[in-house]
Amino acid sequence: MSIILASFLLVFGSLFPIVNPPGSAFIFLAHTRSATHAQRAELAARVAAYAFIIVVGSMFVGSHVLGLFGVSIPALRVGGGLVVAVAGWRLLNAKPGATEGDIVLAATPETLRSAAFYPLTMPLTTGPGTIAVTIALGTSQPFAQTGPSLATVGALLAAMAISAVIYLCFRFADRMEGLLGRAVTDALMRLFALLLLSVGVEIIWRGISEMARTL
């Protein structure tokens, strides 16, 4: 149990600040203003499921996939950081209320289902920062030293917990707006958009720094 708990805390504690489900919920809400409450609930479930797949896949096969295509983690950071930075910039410059502009998705079932993975899951919820950290966790010493079976159980439980928190935050994002008010929600969305932009720049900088050390 101690091995499982240690693995759970390692994975959950490392990913929660990066995924930031409460902050991502406001960005999710900004993209789904035109959706109904039922549509938003379905989207939340899809995003949570996709996030779980990305975390688990990155942890256990991510390094092998990158090696297969000859992509290094620094290159992943730079490319993914650019995507995150652009997404943050678009949200930061959205029109007041986020009711107009190109960040709001059309409320058709086909559009919403296709948007559940991109951009709502990747890169806005579990983006390149999450993938890079998860790949690093999958190859870290705690998993190798404590035995893969017990460590894997803890990691899977952590991935499930992160997905559950994502679902709850996204599912009730409109309720949080009702409690806070539209003006406060819009201000928080722009604050988290600025943080998203900053995270993108930080990911790019780390990738460039790692590349420079190999020259």
C-alpha positions in Angstrom: 0.0 0.0 0.0 2.8 2.4 0.7 4.3 1.9 -2.8 0.9 2.5 -4.4 0.3 5.6 -2.2 3.7 7.0 -3.0 3.2 6.4 -6.8 -0.3 8.0 -6.6 1.0 11.1 -4.8 4.0 11.4 -7.2 1.8 11.3 -10.3 -1.2 13.3 -9.0 1.0 15.9 -7.3 3.1 16.4 -10.4 0.2 16.6 -12.9 -2.5 18.6 -10.9 -0.7 22.0 -11.1 0.0 21.6 -14.8 -3.5 20.4 -15.8 -5.1 22.9 -13.3 -8.7 21.7 -13.7 -10.4 24.7 -12.0 -8.5 27.1 -14.2 -9.0 25.0 -17.3 -12.8 24.9 -16.5 -13.1 28.6 -17.3 -11.3 28.2 -20.6 -13.6 25.3 -21.4 -16.6 27.4 -20.6 -15.3 30.2 -22.8 -15.2 27.8 -25.8 -18.6 26.3 -25.1 -20.8 29.3 -24.5 -23.2 28.4 -27.2 -23.6 24.8 -25.9 -26.5 23.6 -23.7 -25.9 22.3 -20.2 -26.5 18.8 -21.4 -24.0 19.2 -24.3 -21.5 20.7 -21.9 -21.9 17.7 -19.6 -21.3 15.3 -22.5 -18.2 17.2 -23.5 -16.9 17.2 -20.0 -17.1 13.4 -19.9 -15.4 13.1 -23.3 -12.6 15.5 -22.3 -12.0 13.6 -19.0 -11.9 10.3 -20.9 -9.4 11.6 -23.5 -7.3 13.2 -20.7 -7.1 9.8 -19.0 -6.0 8.1 -22.3 -3.4 10.8 -22.9 -1.9 10.6 -19.4 -1.8 6.8 -19.4 -0.5 6.5 -23.0 2.2 9.1 -22.4 3.3 7.5 -19.2 3.7 3.9 -20.6 4.3 4.3 -24.3 5.1 8.0 -24.9 8.8 7.6 -24.9 8.6 4.7 -27.3 6.4 6.7 -29.7 8.7 9.6 -29.7 11.7 7.4 -30.3 9.9 5.7 -33.2 9.4 9.0 -35.0 12.8 10.4 -33.9 11.2 13.2 -31.9 13.0 14.4 -28.8 11.3 15.7 -25.7 12.9 19.2 -26.2 11.4 19.2 -29.7 8.0 18.2 -28.2 8.3 21.0 -25.7 9.0 23.7 -28.4 6.3 22.5 -30.8 3.7 22.0 -28.1 4.6 25.2 -26.4 3.9 27.1 -29.6 0.4 25.6 -29.7 -0.3 26.4 -26.1 1.0 30.0 -26.4 -1.2 30.6 -29.5 -4.3 29.2 -27.7 -3.6 31.5 -24.7 -3.1 34.5 -26.9 -6.4 33.9 -28.7 -8.2 33.6 -25.4 -6.5 36.7 -24.0 -7.7 38.8 -26.9 -11.2 37.4 -27.2 -14.0 39.9 -27.2 -15.6 40.7 -23.8 -17.8 37.9 -22.5 -16.3 35.4 -24.9 -19.6 35.4 -26.7 -18.1 36.3 -30.1 -14.9 35.7 -32.0 -13.2 32.5 -33.2 -12.8 30.8 -29.8 -16.5 29.9 -29.4 -17.4 26.5 -30.9 -20.6 26.0 -32.9 -23.2 24.2 -30.9 -23.7 21.4 -33.4 -23.3 17.8 -32.1 -20.7 17.0 -34.8 -18.6 20.1 -34.1 -18.7 19.6 -30.3 -17.7 15.9 -30.5 -14.8 16.7 -32.8 -13.7 19.5 -30.6 -13.7 17.3 -27.5 -10.2 16.1 -28.3 -8.9 19.2 -30.2 -8.7 21.8 -28.8 -10.5 21.1 -25.6 -8.4 18.2 -24.4 -5.3 18.7 -26.4 -3.7 21.3 -25.9 -6.0 23.2 -23.6 -6.4 20.6 -20.8 -3.6 18.0 -21.2 -1.2 19.7 -23.5 2.5 19.2 -24.2 3.5 20.2 -20.7 1.4 17.4 -19.3 2.7 14.9 -21.9 6.4 15.8 -21.3 6.0 15.6 -17.5 4.1 12.3 -17.8 6.7 10.8 -20.1 9.4 11.8 -17.6 7.4 10.2 -14.8 7.0 7.0 -16.7 10.8 6.7 -17.0 11.6 7.9 -13.6 13.5 6.0 -10.9 10.5 5.4 -8.5 8.8 3.2 -11.0 11.9 1.2 -11.8 12.9 0.8 -8.1 9.6 -0.1 -6.5 8.4 -2.6 -9.1 6.3 -1.8 -12.1 3.1 -3.6 -11.0 2.5 -1.7 -7.7 3.8 1.6 -9.1 1.5 1.1 -12.1 -1.6 0.7 -9.9 -0.8 4.0 -8.1 -0.2 5.8 -11.4 -3.5 4.5 -12.9 -5.4 5.6 -9.8 -3.8 9.0 -10.0 -4.7 9.3 -13.7 -8.3 8.3 -12.8 -8.4 10.9 -10.0 -7.1 13.7 -12.3 -9.8 12.7 -14.9 -12.5 12.7 -12.3 -11.5 16.2 -11.1 -11.4 17.4 -14.7 -14.9 16.0 -15.3 -16.4 17.7 -12.1 -14.8 21.1 -12.8 -15.9 21.1 -16.5 -19.3 19.6 -15.8 -20.2 22.4 -13.4 -18.2 25.2 -15.0 -21.5 27.1 -15.8 -22.6 26.6 -12.1 -19.3 28.2 -11.0 -20.1 31.1 -13.3 -23.5 31.5 -11.8 -21.9 31.7 -8.3 -19.2 34.1 -9.3 -21.0 36.2 -11.9 -20.3 36.8 -15.6 -17.9 39.7 -15.0 -15.7 37.8 -12.5 -15.8 34.7 -14.7 -14.6 36.7 -17.7 -11.8 38.3 -15.6 -10.7 34.9 -14.3 -10.8 33.5 -17.9 -8.5 36.2 -19.0 -6.2 35.7 -16.0 -5.9 32.0 -16.8 -5.5 32.8 -20.5 -2.5 34.9 -19.5 -1.2 32.0 -17.4 -1.7 29.7 -20.4 0.3 32.0 -22.6 3.0 32.1 -20.0 3.0 28.3 -19.7 3.4 28.1 -23.4 6.4 30.5 -23.4 7.9 28.6 -20.5 7.6 25.2 -22.3 9.2 26.7 -25.4 12.0 28.2 -23.3 12.7 24.9 -21.6 12.8 23.1 -24.9 15.2 25.6 -26.5 17.4 25.5 -23.4 17.6 21.7 -23.5 18.3 21.8 -27.3 21.1 24.4 -26.7 22.8 22.1 -24.2 23.1 19.4 -26.8 25.0 21.6 -29.3 
